[in-house]
Amino acid sequence: MEKQNLFKWKHYQPDIILLTIRWYLQYNLSFRNLVEIMEERGLSIAHTTIMRWVHQYGPELDERVRRHLKPTNDSWRVDETYLKVKGQWMYLYRAVDSEGNTTDFYLRVKQEAAKRFFKKALRSLHVSTPPVITVDKNPAYPIAIEELKNEKKRPAGIQVRQVKYLNNVIEQDHRFIKKRVRSMLGLKSFHSAKSVISGIEAMHMIKKGQR
């Protein structure tokens, strides 16, 4: 990160801020857990300060990690999972390649966001255009791909394969994201949820060796 710009006027050193954010996004730690950990190192940081850091820098981590991701292969597995945000269920669309490397993700309130997710994923710099996209029996996926085809907003020749058992790799990959979110005891708004999910996904990609 360009420390002189992103961390201007911050009271703490950039390395401390980034370390604290990484611990929160990757491990099942609460903000108050991190306050105690930092106090043992002689630093007094309010839990609300750490929360603001996570919300501010989570999307930055995602954006900057993407610039250095290794290319994924051209065999996509797509599935959606659900997260509760302020008492409302939201849809988290995710895609990985056949080796489990993250292709992209997209958090939305409505289920009818499959087309937007595919448009976003196909623009990602680190992905290879898939000849086949494997999905489950959700009827929204073939419809979304067909609409993109008619709008000429997707490469020609992409086929949709609805075979549920082939999606085991992404269903397993969902577990890390859901486990981390579950331990946070609730996301309070759509904006903060997007920021936190962006950071969690970025750290998950690094952990999987994609960077």
N, CA, C and O of each residue as an XYZ file, in Angstrom:
844
protein
N       0.836     -1.193      0.000
C       0.000      0.000      0.000
C       0.878      1.252      0.000
O       1.998      1.238      0.511
N       0.349      2.345     -0.585
C       1.071      3.605     -0.605
C       0.864      4.289      0.738
O      -0.090      5.043      0.932
N       1.771      4.013      1.653
C       1.571      4.384      3.051
C       1.408      5.883      3.236
O       0.632      6.319      4.087
N       2.135      6.685      2.445
C       2.114      8.113      2.671
C       0.748      8.716      2.391
O       0.437      9.787      2.911
N      -0.079      8.055      1.581
C      -1.404      8.579      1.273
C      -2.486      7.913      2.115
O      -3.297      8.597      2.739
N      -2.500      6.594      2.136
C      -3.583      5.879      2.807
C      -3.570      6.052      4.321
O      -4.619      5.966      4.960
N      -2.411      6.291      4.898
C      -2.318      6.348      6.355
C      -2.017      7.757      6.867
O      -1.594      7.940      8.008
N      -2.241      8.730      6.014
C      -1.991     10.112      6.427
C      -2.919     10.496      7.574
O      -4.112     10.191      7.555
N      -2.358     11.163      8.560
C      -3.054     11.647      9.745
C      -3.442     10.533     10.716
O      -4.152     10.796     11.686
N      -3.004      9.315     10.488
C      -3.296      8.249     11.443
C      -2.351      8.347     12.631
O      -1.177      8.687     12.484
N      -2.887      8.042     13.819
C      -2.094      8.153     15.045
C      -1.095      7.010     15.178
O      -0.063      7.156     15.834
N      -1.403      5.859     14.549
C      -0.563      4.673     14.684
C       0.202      4.389     13.394
O      -0.194      4.809     12.307
N       1.302      3.670     13.547
C       2.129      3.326     12.395
C       1.361      2.406     11.434
O       0.573      1.569     11.876
N       1.588      2.559     10.124
C       0.903      1.704      9.140
C       1.065      0.209      9.406
O       0.122     -0.560      9.220
N       2.258     -0.205      9.840
C       2.477     -1.623     10.093
C       1.581     -2.145     11.217
O       1.102     -3.277     11.157
N       1.359     -1.325     12.231
C       0.480     -1.714     13.330
C      -0.961     -1.820     12.835
O      -1.667     -2.770     13.172
N      -1.390     -0.858     12.044
C      -2.755     -0.856     11.508
C      -2.980     -2.096     10.646
O      -3.986     -2.786     10.805
N      -2.055     -2.379      9.741
C      -2.210     -3.515      8.829
C      -2.166     -4.850      9.568
O      -2.910     -5.772      9.235
N      -1.302     -4.951     10.560
C      -1.212     -6.186     11.335
C      -2.517     -6.448     12.075
O      -3.009     -7.576     12.093
N      -3.070     -5.420     12.678
C      -4.315     -5.560     13.428
C      -5.465     -5.960     12.503
O      -6.264     -6.834     12.837
N      -5.539     -5.317     11.346
C      -6.588     -5.649     10.371
C      -6.440     -7.096      9.908
O      -7.426     -7.828      9.831
N      -5.219     -7.505      9.604
C      -4.993     -8.873      9.121
C      -5.414     -9.898     10.159
O      -6.070    -10.884      9.823
N      -5.048     -9.681     11.407
C      -5.437    -10.614     12.465
C      -6.954    -10.719     12.569
O      -7.497    -11.812     12.727
N      -7.635     -9.577     12.478
C      -9.092     -9.598     12.617
C      -9.756    -10.335     11.459
O     -10.675    -11.126     11.673
N      -9.302    -10.084     10.245
C      -9.936    -10.662      9.065
C      -9.640    -12.153      8.907
O     -10.455    -12.891      8.353
N      -8.498    -12.589      9.382
C      -8.084    -13.968      9.138
C      -8.414    -14.924     10.278
O      -8.636    -16.112     10.048
N      -8.445    -14.415     11.496
C      -8.627    -15.298     12.650
C      -9.917    -14.965     13.393
O     -10.462    -13.871     13.251
N     -10.396    -15.915     14.181
C     -11.652    -15.732     14.916
C     -11.417    -14.896     16.172
O     -11.533    -15.384     17.296
N     -11.085    -13.633     15.953
C     -10.819    -12.703     17.039
C     -11.845    -11.581     17.005
O     -12.246    -11.128     15.933
N     -12.262    -11.139     18.172
C     -13.147     -9.977     18.247
C     -12.301     -8.715     18.326
O     -11.087     -8.777     18.523
N     -12.956     -7.573     18.170
C     -12.231     -6.308     18.320
C     -11.658     -6.189     19.733
O     -10.546     -5.691     19.909
N     -12.406     -6.639     20.733
C     -11.920     -6.549     22.114
C     -10.767     -7.528     22.364
O      -9.874     -7.238     23.161
N     -10.780     -8.672     21.696
C      -9.621     -9.573     21.769
C      -8.372     -8.849     21.293
O      -7.314     -8.941     21.915
N      -8.504     -8.132     20.190
C      -7.348     -7.424     19.626
C      -6.892     -6.274     20.518
O      -5.699     -5.978     20.583
N      -7.829     -5.626     21.203
C      -7.458     -4.584     22.165
C      -6.546     -5.178     23.235
O      -5.531     -4.580     23.592
N      -6.908     -6.359     23.748
C      -6.103     -7.009     24.786
C      -4.740     -7.418     24.239
O      -3.725     -7.239     24.912
N      -4.706     -7.963     23.028
C      -3.439     -8.386     22.426
C      -2.501     -7.200     22.248
O      -1.304     -7.296     22.523
N      -3.053     -6.080     21.784
C      -2.208     -4.901     21.563
C      -1.771     -4.272     22.893
O      -0.680     -3.708     22.983
N      -2.617     -4.370     23.918
C      -2.230     -3.847     25.239
C      -1.028     -4.606     25.788
O      -0.174     -4.023     26.456
N      -0.962     -5.922     25.503
C       0.189     -6.716     25.941
C       1.468     -6.257     25.245
O       2.571     -6.524     25.723
N       1.320     -5.582     24.138
C       2.472     -5.057     23.394
C       2.697     -3.572     23.655
O       3.469     -2.910     22.961
N       2.002     -3.065     24.674
C       2.211     -1.683     25.082
C       1.449     -0.661     24.283
O       1.786      0.522     24.330
N       0.425     -1.072     23.544
C      -0.346     -0.151     22.712
C      -1.788     -0.109     23.195
O      -2.420     -1.149     23.378
N      -2.297      1.087     23.399
C      -3.679      1.268     23.822
C      -4.504      1.722     22.615
O      -4.384      2.858     22.158
N      -5.349      0.804     22.106
C      -6.158      1.087     20.922
C      -7.607      0.741     21.244
O      -7.894     -0.368     21.695
N      -8.514      1.673     21.017
C      -9.933      1.422     21.274
C     -10.484      0.423     20.254
O     -10.052      0.397     19.102
N     -11.441     -0.395     20.690
C     -12.013     -1.384     19.768
C     -12.743     -0.712     18.610
O     -12.790     -1.256     17.507
N     -13.313      0.469     18.855
C     -13.996      1.194     17.772
C     -13.001      1.692     16.722
O     -13.339      1.814     15.545
N     -11.772      1.978     17.158
C     -10.735      2.399     16.208
C     -10.375      1.245     15.275
O     -10.249      1.432     14.065
N     -10.213      0.061     15.841
C      -9.894     -1.118     15.018
C     -11.040     -1.402     14.050
O     -10.806     -1.753     12.894
N     -12.272     -1.253     14.519
C     -13.435     -1.467     13.657
C     -13.414     -0.501     12.471
O     -13.676     -0.901     11.337
N     -13.103      0.762     12.733
C     -13.040      1.745     11.637
C     -11.936      1.386     10.659
O     -12.111      1.550      9.452
N     -10.806      0.900     11.150
C      -9.715      0.481     10.263
C     -10.164     -0.639      9.334
O      -9.894     -0.610      8.133
N     -10.849     -1.620      9.901
C     -11.311     -2.762      9.094
C     -12.265     -2.293      8.010
O     -12.151     -2.712      6.858
N     -13.201     -1.430      8.367
C     -14.174     -0.937      7.389
C     -13.508     -0.073      6.318
O     -13.903     -0.110      5.152
N     -12.504      0.701      6.712
C     -11.836      1.585      5.751
C     -10.900      0.831      4.821
O     -10.884      1.080      3.616
N     -10.121     -0.088      5.376
C      -9.048     -0.705      4.598
C      -9.390     -2.077      4.013
O      -8.637     -2.593      3.186
N     -10.507     -2.675      4.423
C     -10.907     -3.955      3.839
C     -11.019     -3.899      2.325
O     -10.422     -4.733      1.645
N     -11.772     -2.935      1.763
C     -11.855     -2.822      0.306
C     -10.519     -2.492     -0.350
O     -10.257     -2.924     -1.473
N      -9.668     -1.725      0.343
C      -8.346     -1.403     -0.206
C      -7.499     -2.663     -0.336
O      -6.795     -2.845     -1.329
N      -7.569     -3.532      0.668
C      -6.825     -4.796      0.602
C      -7.268     -5.617     -0.603
O      -6.442     -6.150     -1.345
N      -8.577     -5.711     -0.785
C      -9.103     -6.479     -1.918
C      -8.622     -5.896     -3.244
O      -8.162     -6.627     -4.121
N      -8.730     -4.592     -3.382
C      -8.335     -3.938     -4.640
C      -6.860     -4.142     -4.945
O      -6.488     -4.397     -6.091
N      -6.025     -4.031     -3.930
C      -4.589     -4.096     -4.166
C      -4.078     -5.529     -4.289
O      -3.119     -5.787     -5.015
N      -4.716     -6.458     -3.581
C      -4.337     -7.867     -3.732
C      -4.640     -8.346     -5.145
O      -3.871     -9.120     -5.714
N      -5.750     -7.894     -5.715
C      -6.164     -8.343     -7.051
C      -5.102     -8.043     -8.113
O      -4.976     -8.780     -9.091
N      -4.352     -6.977     -7.924
C      -3.343     -6.591     -8.920
C      -2.216     -7.618     -9.013
O      -1.487     -7.659    -10.004
N      -2.080     -8.439     -7.985
C      -0.945     -9.359     -7.927
C      -1.381    -10.826     -7.876
O      -0.588    -11.687     -7.495
N      -2.617    -11.119     -8.250
C      -3.093    -12.497     -8.184
C      -2.597    -13.309     -9.372
O      -2.504    -12.812    -10.494
N      -2.284    -14.558     -9.100
C      -1.933    -15.479    -10.176
C      -3.192    -15.778    -10.995
O      -4.294    -15.762    -10.447
N      -3.050    -16.047    -12.273
C      -4.231    -16.372    -13.094
C      -4.921    -17.643    -12.592
O      -4.263    -18.616    -12.225
N      -6.242    -17.618    -12.581
C      -7.002    -18.828    -12.270
C      -7.145    -19.649    -13.549
O      -6.897    -19.148    -14.646
N      -7.547    -20.911    -13.402
C      -7.780    -21.702    -14.613
C      -9.182    -21.414    -15.162
O      -9.937    -20.642    -14.571
N      -9.520    -22.029    -16.278
C     -10.763    -21.660    -16.965
C     -11.938    -22.579    -16.638
O     -12.903    -22.645    -17.399
N     -11.861    -23.288    -15.508
C     -12.962    -24.143    -15.079
C     -13.583    -23.542    -13.822
O     -13.039    -23.690    -12.728
N     -14.710    -22.871    -13.975
C     -15.326    -22.149    -12.873
C     -16.364    -22.997    -12.144
O     -17.059    -23.814    -12.749
N     -16.453    -22.784    -10.828
C     -17.506    -23.339     -9.995
C     -18.194    -22.153     -9.315
O     -17.551    -21.397     -8.588
N     -19.485    -21.992     -9.548
C     -20.222    -20.828     -9.050
C     -21.330    -21.279     -8.110
O     -22.026    -22.261     -8.366
N     -21.478    -20.534     -7.012
C     -22.529    -20.865     -6.045
C     -22.789    -19.627     -5.200
O     -21.939    -18.743     -5.096
N     -23.969    -19.573     -4.600
C     -24.265    -18.480     -3.682
C     -24.447    -19.044     -2.277
O     -24.895    -20.177     -2.095
N     -24.093    -18.234     -1.297
C     -24.350    -18.573      0.097
C     -25.045    -17.386      0.734
O     -25.270    -16.374      0.069
N     -25.387    -17.487      2.001
C     -26.225    -16.475      2.626
C     -25.562    -15.953      3.895
O     -24.975    -16.707      4.671
N     -25.674    -14.651      4.081
C     -25.162    -14.011      5.282
C     -26.252    -13.117      5.853
O     -26.997    -12.484      5.105
N     -26.345    -13.064      7.161
C     -27.347    -12.205      7.784
C     -26.716    -10.866      8.147
O     -25.713    -10.807      8.859
N     -27.315     -9.805      7.649
C     -26.824     -8.451      7.897
C     -27.967     -7.644      8.510
O     -28.986     -7.411      7.860
N     -27.796     -7.225      9.742
C     -28.806     -6.477     10.485
C     -30.159     -7.190     10.434
O     -31.198     -6.562     10.230
N     -30.127     -8.507     10.623
C     -31.340     -9.296     10.678
C     -31.920     -9.691      9.337
O     -32.940    -10.378      9.283
N     -31.281     -9.265      8.240
C     -31.793     -9.571      6.903
C     -30.811    -10.475      6.168
O     -29.605    -10.231      6.178
N     -31.341    -11.533      5.522
C     -30.482    -12.425      4.762
C     -30.060    -11.771      3.454
O     -30.881    -11.203      2.734
N     -28.769    -11.860      3.161
C     -28.230    -11.333      1.912
C     -27.490    -12.435      1.172
O     -27.057    -13.422      1.766
N     -27.355    -12.249     -0.118
C     -26.771    -13.266     -0.980
C     -25.315    -12.922     -1.278
O     -25.004    -11.829     -1.751
N     -24.435    -13.872     -0.994
C     -23.023    -13.717     -1.344
C     -22.721    -14.689     -2.480
O     -22.603    -15.896     -2.266
N     -22.596    -14.143     -3.700
C     -22.231    -14.949     -4.859
C     -20.718    -15.111     -4.874
O     -19.977    -14.151     -4.664
N     -20.265    -16.348     -5.128
C     -18.834    -16.611     -5.140
C     -18.502    -17.572     -6.269
O     -19.326    -18.399     -6.660
N     -17.289    -17.455     -6.788
C     -16.807    -18.380     -7.813
C     -15.361    -18.740     -7.515
O     -14.560    -17.890     -7.125
N     -15.041    -20.017     -7.707
C     -13.650    -20.481     -7.624
C     -13.365    -21.293     -8.880
O     -14.283    -21.696     -9.594
N     -12.072    -21.532     -9.144
C     -11.751    -22.421    -10.248
C     -11.712    -23.862     -9.729
O     -11.984    -24.101     -8.553
N     -11.378    -24.809    -10.588
C     -11.439    -26.223    -10.198
C     -10.428    -26.581     -9.117
O     -10.555    -27.628     -8.483
N      -9.418    -25.725     -8.892
C      -8.419    -25.965     -7.852
C      -8.744    -25.220     -6.559
O      -7.980    -25.280     -5.595
N      -9.880    -24.517     -6.540
C     -10.297    -23.819     -5.332
C      -9.826    -22.387     -5.228
O     -10.060    -21.743     -4.205
N      -9.161    -21.860     -6.263
C      -8.710    -20.465     -6.236
C      -9.881    -19.526     -6.494
O     -10.691    -19.759     -7.392
N      -9.963    -18.478     -5.708
C     -11.085    -17.554     -5.819
C     -11.042    -16.790     -7.134
O     -10.028    -16.191     -7.493
N     -12.161    -16.825     -7.842
C     -12.313    -16.036     -9.061
C     -12.889    -14.670     -8.737
O     -12.322    -13.643     -9.112
N     -14.024    -14.658     -8.033
C     -14.627    -13.387     -7.630
C     -15.740    -13.645     -6.617
O     -16.081    -14.792     -6.327
N     -16.303    -12.550     -6.082
C     -17.395    -12.620     -5.119
C     -18.228    -11.359     -5.251
O     -17.765    -10.353     -5.789
N     -19.458    -11.415     -4.757
C     -20.375    -10.281     -4.940
C     -21.492    -10.385     -3.915
O     -22.255    -11.351     -3.932
N     -21.602     -9.405     -3.020
C     -22.626     -9.388     -1.981
C     -23.771     -8.484     -2.408
O     -23.555     -7.321     -2.747
N     -24.996     -9.017     -2.392
C     -26.164     -8.237     -2.772
C     -27.343     -8.587     -1.875
O     -27.395     -9.650     -1.258
N     -28.297     -7.640     -1.826
C     -29.503     -7.848     -1.039
C     -30.438     -8.810     -1.756
O     -31.044     -9.675     -1.123
N     -30.559     -8.667     -3.066
C     -31.535     -9.445     -3.824
C     -30.889    -10.651     -4.496
O     -29.714    -10.634     -4.862
N     -31.692    -11.692     -4.645
C     -31.207    -12.902     -5.289
C     -31.010    -12.690     -6.794
O     -30.251    -13.423     -7.429
N     -31.690    -11.691     -7.363
C     -31.639    -11.482     -8.804
C     -30.353    -10.793     -9.247
O     -30.355    -10.063    -10.238
N     -29.258    -11.014     -8.527
C     -28.006    -10.328     -8.831
C     -27.025    -11.221     -9.568
O     -25.861    -10.851     -9.721
N     -27.460    -12.386    -10.029
C     -26.542    -13.322    -10.680
C     -25.887    -12.698    -11.908
O     -24.694    -12.892    -12.143
N     -26.665    -11.949    -12.694
C     -26.107    -11.344    -13.907
C     -25.022    -10.318    -13.557
O     -23.979    -10.271    -14.209
N     -25.266     -9.509    -12.544
C     -24.269     -8.518    -12.128
C     -22.994     -9.209    -11.642
O     -21.883     -8.745    -11.898
N     -23.178    -10.320    -10.939
C     -22.008    -11.055    -10.470
C     -21.175    -11.560    -11.646
O     -19.954    -11.402    -11.643
N     -21.810    -12.163    -12.649
C     -21.070    -12.682    -13.801
C     -20.366    -11.558    -14.550
O     -19.230    -11.731    -14.991
N     -21.015    -10.421    -14.700
C     -20.382     -9.279    -15.383
C     -19.130     -8.837    -14.633
O     -18.096     -8.556    -15.239
N     -19.237     -8.778    -13.301
C     -18.091     -8.374    -12.478
C     -16.965     -9.393    -12.580
O     -15.803     -9.029    -12.763
N     -17.316    -10.683    -12.461
C     -16.299    -11.732    -12.471
C     -15.571    -11.812    -13.802
O     -14.357    -12.014    -13.836
N     -16.301    -11.656    -14.894
C     -15.685    -11.767    -16.221
C     -14.757    -10.588    -16.529
O     -13.939    -10.662    -17.445
N     -14.887     -9.512    -15.768
C     -13.983     -8.360    -15.954
C     -12.711     -8.469    -15.123
O     -11.773     -7.697    -15.322
N     -12.672     -9.421    -14.193
C     -11.511     -9.545    -13.304
C     -10.248     -9.839    -14.108
O     -10.266    -10.648    -15.036
N      -9.166     -9.182    -13.746
C      -7.934     -9.267    -14.529
C      -7.249    -10.623    -14.394
O      -6.528    -11.042    -15.299
N      -7.465    -11.314    -13.274
C      -6.705    -12.542    -13.022
C      -7.443    -13.803    -13.468
O      -6.977    -14.910    -13.197
N      -8.585    -13.659    -14.147
C      -9.354    -14.848    -14.511
C      -9.199    -15.167    -15.988
O      -8.971    -14.281    -16.811
N      -9.325    -16.443    -16.307
C      -9.369    -16.903    -17.685
C     -10.835    -17.101    -18.068
O     -11.625    -17.607    -17.271
N     -11.191    -16.707    -19.274
C     -12.575    -16.854    -19.709
C     -12.943    -18.338    -19.745
O     -12.281    -19.120    -20.427
N     -13.985    -18.730    -19.023
C     -14.311    -20.156    -18.928
C     -15.150    -20.639    -20.111
O     -16.111    -19.966    -20.487
N     -14.818    -21.771    -20.701
C     -15.689    -22.348    -21.724
C     -16.956    -22.921    -21.102
O     -18.011    -22.964    -21.736
N     -16.834    -23.365    -19.832
C     -17.973    -23.932    -19.114
C     -17.978    -23.384    -17.686
O     -16.940    -23.318    -17.027
N     -19.165    -22.991    -17.222
C     -19.346    -22.568    -15.837
C     -20.244    -23.591    -15.159
O     -21.375    -23.818    -15.588
N     -19.736    -24.205    -14.103
C     -20.504    -25.216    -13.384
C     -21.278    -24.560    -12.248
O     -20.706    -23.842    -11.427
N     -22.584    -24.812    -12.207
C     -23.451    -24.238    -11.178
C     -24.328    -25.350    -10.607
O     -24.308    -26.485    -11.083
N     -25.099    -24.999     -9.577
C     -26.066    -25.962     -9.058
C     -27.382    -25.816     -9.824
O     -27.384    -25.343    -10.961
N     -28.486    -26.212     -9.222
C     -29.769    -26.195     -9.923
C     -30.500    -24.854     -9.846
O     -31.657    -24.757    -10.253
N     -29.840    -23.833     -9.333
C     -30.459    -22.505     -9.266
C     -30.778    -22.023    -10.687
O     -29.862    -21.856    -11.493
N     -32.051    -21.797    -11.007
C     -32.408    -21.407    -12.383
C     -31.924    -20.018    -12.778
O     -31.943    -19.670    -13.959
N     -31.490    -19.217    -11.799
C     -31.060    -17.848    -12.111
C     -29.778    -17.824    -12.938
O     -29.569    -16.893    -13.715
N     -28.923    -18.822    -12.787
C     -27.635    -18.790    -13.473
C     -27.745    -18.939    -14.991
O     -27.177    -18.118    -15.711
N     -28.448    -19.949    -15.508
C     -28.584    -20.028    -16.970
C     -29.270    -18.804    -17.567
O     -28.913    -18.353    -18.655
N     -30.260    -18.269    -16.847
C     -30.956    -17.076    -17.332
C     -29.998    -15.895    -17.411
O     -30.001    -15.149    -18.391
N     -29.177    -15.728    -16.376
C     -28.229    -14.613    -16.354
C     -27.234    -14.706    -17.506
O     -26.964    -13.707    -18.173
N     -26.688    -15.896    -17.743
C     -25.726    -16.077    -18.827
C     -26.385    -15.822    -20.177
O     -25.779    -15.212    -21.058
N     -27.610    -16.279    -20.346
C     -28.319    -16.070    -21.612
C     -28.582    -14.581    -21.852
O     -28.466    -14.099    -22.979
N     -28.936    -13.856    -20.786
C     -29.172    -12.412    -20.924
C     -27.882    -11.688    -21.297
O     -27.903    -10.780    -22.129
N     -26.772    -12.075    -20.699
C     -25.490    -11.464    -21.051
C     -25.127    -11.773    -22.501
O     -24.565    -10.935    -23.205
N     -25.454    -12.976    -22.932
C     -25.198    -13.358    -24.324
C     -26.002    -12.477    -25.273
O     -25.473    -11.991    -26.273
N     -27.279    -12.272    -24.960
C     -28.137    -11.448    -25.813
C     -27.709     -9.995    -25.825
O     -27.877     -9.300    -26.826
N     -27.155     -9.536    -24.713
C     -26.672     -8.153    -24.620
C     -25.252     -7.994    -25.148
O     -24.694     -6.897    -25.146
N     -24.673     -9.110    -25.603
C     -23.292     -9.129    -26.107
C     -22.306     -8.621    -25.072
O     -21.350     -7.919    -25.400
N     -22.551     -8.986    -23.802
C     -21.687     -8.570    -22.697
C     -20.931     -9.742    -22.095
O     -20.419     -9.651    -20.980
N     -20.861    -10.828    -22.824
C     -20.025    -11.939    -22.403
C     -19.408    -12.564    -23.640
O     -19.997    -12.497    -24.718
N     -18.233    -13.173    -23.510
C     -17.623    -13.841    -24.662
C     -18.511    -14.958    -25.186
O     -19.182    -15.649    -24.418
N     -18.506    -15.123    -26.481
C     -19.319    -16.174    -27.085
C     -18.787    -17.544    -26.686
O     -17.587    -17.727    -26.480
N     -19.691    -18.489    -26.581
C     -19.279    -19.876    -26.365
C     -19.306    -20.364    -24.942
O     -19.078    -21.552    -24.710
N     -19.579    -19.496    -23.958
C     -19.640    -19.957    -22.571
C     -20.901    -20.794    -22.377
O     -22.002    -20.363    -22.721
N     -20.731    -21.983    -21.828
C     -21.843    -22.861    -21.553
C     -22.030    -22.994    -20.037
O     -21.078    -22.885    -19.264
N     -23.273    -23.230    -19.640
C     -23.597    -23.434    -18.233
C     -23.878    -24.919    -18.002
O     -24.690    -25.527    -18.699
N     -23.197    -25.485    -17.017
C     -23.359    -26.904    -16.689
C     -23.925    -27.004    -15.281
O     -23.274    -26.600    -14.317
N     -25.137    -27.542    -15.158
C     -25.779    -27.647    -13.860
C     -25.580    -29.057    -13.283
O     -26.394    -29.958    -13.485
N     -24.475    -29.208    -12.563
C     -24.143    -30.489    -11.934
C     -23.741    -30.202    -10.497
O     -22.635    -29.722    -10.245
N     -24.623    -30.490     -9.559
C     -24.417    -30.070     -8.173
C     -23.164    -30.666     -7.546
O     -22.430    -29.957     -6.858
N     -22.899    -31.968     -7.768
C     -21.785    -32.600     -7.056
C     -20.434    -32.028     -7.470
O     -19.471    -32.105     -6.707
N     -20.349    -31.448     -8.686
C     -19.091    -30.849     -9.124
C     -18.792    -29.540     -8.378
O     -17.682    -29.013     -8.450
N     -19.794    -29.030     -7.666
C     -19.609    -27.776     -6.940
C     -19.158    -27.981     -5.498
O     -19.174    -27.038     -4.706
N     -18.760    -29.195     -5.150
C     -18.297    -29.436     -3.780
C     -17.128    -28.545     -3.400
O     -17.002    -28.143     -2.243
N     -16.270    -28.234     -4.369
C     -15.077    -27.436     -4.070
C     -15.452    -26.039     -3.580
O     -14.809    -25.517     -2.669
N     -16.475    -25.428     -4.163
C     -16.849    -24.086     -3.707
C     -17.686    -24.154     -2.433
O     -17.608    -23.257     -1.593
N     -18.475    -25.196     -2.284
C     -19.227    -25.337     -1.043
C     -18.285    -25.494      0.154
O     -18.558    -24.980      1.238
N     -17.189    -26.199     -0.051
C     -16.166    -26.298      0.998
C     -15.504    -24.949      1.237
O     -15.198    -24.597      2.377
N     -15.280    -24.190      0.161
C     -14.608    -22.893      0.282
C     -15.485    -21.875      1.010
O     -14.968    -20.984      1.684
N     -16.810    -21.999      0.882
C     -17.719    -21.109      1.609
C     -17.470    -21.176      3.115
O     -17.666    -20.193      3.830
N     -17.038    -22.340      3.587
C     -16.989    -22.568      5.031
C     -16.079    -21.586      5.755
O     -16.399    -21.121      6.849
N     -14.929    -21.270      5.133
C     -14.012    -20.333      5.783
C     -14.675    -18.969      5.950
O     -14.591    -18.364      7.019
N     -15.330    -18.487      4.905
C     -15.959    -17.168      4.944
C     -17.071    -17.148      5.991
O     -17.147    -16.227      6.805
N     -17.933    -18.169      5.968
C     -19.070    -18.192      6.884
C     -18.621    -18.374      8.332
O     -19.207    -17.797      9.248
N     -17.593    -19.168      8.532
C     -17.085    -19.365      9.896
C     -16.552    -18.061     10.464
O     -16.794    -17.743     11.629
N     -15.827    -17.305      9.649
C     -15.277    -16.032     10.134
C     -16.386    -15.030     10.412
O     -16.350    -14.337     11.429
N     -17.365    -14.944      9.531
C     -18.462    -13.995      9.726
C     -19.293    -14.384     10.944
O     -19.709    -13.516     11.711
N     -19.541    -15.688     11.129
C     -20.364    -16.156     12.244
C     -19.776    -15.736     13.586
O     -20.516    -15.379     14.503
N     -18.467    -15.774     13.706
C     -17.826    -15.431     14.974
C     -17.852    -13.930     15.255
O     -17.540    -13.497     16.364
N     -18.225    -13.138     14.249
C     -18.307    -11.684     14.437
C     -19.598    -11.266     15.132
O     -19.752    -10.103     15.505
N     -20.515    -12.195     15.307
C     -21.779    -11.951     16.016
C     -22.621    -10.881     15.339
O     -23.258    -10.067     16.008
N     -22.620    -10.884     14.025
C     -23.540    -10.005     13.305
C     -22.866     -8.849     12.598
O     -21.965     -8.207     13.138
N     -23.319     -8.595     11.381
C     -22.893     -7.432     10.611
C     -24.003     -6.398     10.677
O     -25.180     -6.740     10.556
N     -23.639     -5.136     10.869
C     -24.630     -4.128     11.252
C     -25.222     -3.350     10.081
O     -26.281     -2.740     10.235
N     -24.578     -3.349      8.923
C     -25.116     -2.617      7.776
C     -24.560     -3.224      6.497
O     -23.544     -3.920      6.515
N     -25.237     -2.953      5.385
C     -24.780     -3.475      4.112
C     -23.403     -2.910      3.758
O     -22.547     -3.639      3.258
N     -23.188     -1.631      4.011
C     -21.904     -0.998      3.684
C     -20.766     -1.631      4.479
O     -19.724     -1.961      3.913
N     -20.956     -1.803      5.782
C     -19.889     -2.400      6.587
C     -19.695     -3.866      6.217
O     -18.570     -4.364      6.240
N     -20.796     -4.573      5.870
C     -20.683     -5.971      5.461
C     -19.842     -6.102      4.195
O     -18.996     -6.991      4.107
N     -20.066     -5.225      3.214
C     -19.277     -5.259      1.981
C     -17.802     -5.049      2.276
O     -16.951     -5.736      1.713
N     -17.494     -4.101      3.161
C     -16.099     -3.808      3.490
C     -15.434     -4.994      4.178
O     -14.308     -5.366      3.848
N     -16.144     -5.580      5.138
C     -15.579     -6.707      5.888
C     -15.396     -7.920      4.979
O     -14.349     -8.565      5.016
N     -16.401     -8.235      4.167
C     -16.305     -9.378      3.260
C     -15.164     -9.188      2.273
O     -14.445    -10.141      1.973
N     -14.984     -7.977      1.765
C     -13.871     -7.708      0.848
C     -12.533     -8.036      1.499
O     -11.663     -8.654      0.886
N     -12.383     -7.611      2.753
C     -11.137     -7.893      3.460
C     -10.944     -9.367      3.760
O      -9.839     -9.893      3.625
N     -12.028    -10.044      4.170
C     -11.927    -11.481      4.457
C     -11.547    -12.249      3.198
O     -10.691    -13.133      3.237
N     -12.184    -11.911      2.085
C     -11.892    -12.602      0.832
C     -10.449    -12.339      0.394
O      -9.780    -13.243     -0.106
N      -9.973    -11.123      0.577
C      -8.587    -10.804      0.213
C      -7.605    -11.640      1.023
O      -6.654    -12.196      0.472
N      -7.834    -11.730      2.331
C      -6.951    -12.527      3.172
C      -7.063    -14.015      2.832
O      -6.075    -14.745      2.911
N      -8.254    -14.461      2.455
C      -8.456    -15.865      2.087
C      -7.672    -16.189      0.812
O      -7.086    -17.266      0.703
N      -7.658    -15.266     -0.147
C      -6.893    -15.483     -1.386
C      -5.392    -15.560     -1.095
O      -4.681    -16.379     -1.678
N      -4.918    -14.701     -0.190
C      -3.502    -14.744      0.180
C      -3.184    -16.064      0.869
O      -2.161    -16.690      0.589
N      -4.067    -16.485      1.772
C      -3.860    -17.743      2.501
C      -3.807    -18.933      1.552
O      -3.068    -19.886      1.797
N      -4.576    -18.888      0.479
C      -4.603    -19.982     -0.486
C      -3.422    -19.938     -1.455
O      -3.282    -20.811     -2.312
N      -2.575    -18.918     -1.314
C      -1.389    -18.838     -2.152
C      -1.641    -18.262     -3.534
O      -0.866    -18.511     -4.458
N      -2.713    -17.495     -3.689
C      -3.033    -16.932     -5.002
C      -2.186    -15.719     -5.337
O      -2.046    -15.365     -6.508
N      -1.618    -15.077     -4.323
C      -0.863    -13.859     -4.581
C       0.559    -14.191     -4.970
O       1.355    -13.289     -5.228
